[in-house]
Amino acid sequence: MSRRSAKRAPEPNAPQALLFAALGNRTRLALIAKLGAGRPSSIAQLTAGTRLTRQAVTKHLRALQRAGIVRSARAGRERRFVLELQPIEEMQAYLERVSRQWDRALLRLKAFVED
């Protein structure tokens, strides 16, 4: 079996990777900031005051939805988007765990170097 045809095992941190990828875009961060106001927003509201097209915003919202930080629901003829805080809070907890691991590793290294 070639490397290309071999199926990859899921990465243990796949949700975090999706979230980091989604947050690694300036436009998506701007959309998150707008959605952070707490009000469900339509694509028309999210494009207001920007030079973005509705299609571009839709593309970015899909990436945010795949990462689980935005969800949508129909409201009449429109689709409204809201920010999901739970994945962001989970990411914060993940980063705090990683930070503590690095702090412990650095303390061990310091103790080793000073001995």
Buried (B, 14 or more C-beta within 10 A) or exposed (E): EEEEEEEEEEEEEEBBEBBEEBBEBEBBEBBBEBBEEEEBBBBEBBBEEEEBEEEBBBEBBEBBBEBBBBEBEEEEEBBBBBBBEEBBEBBEEBEEEEEEEEEEEEEEEEEEEEE
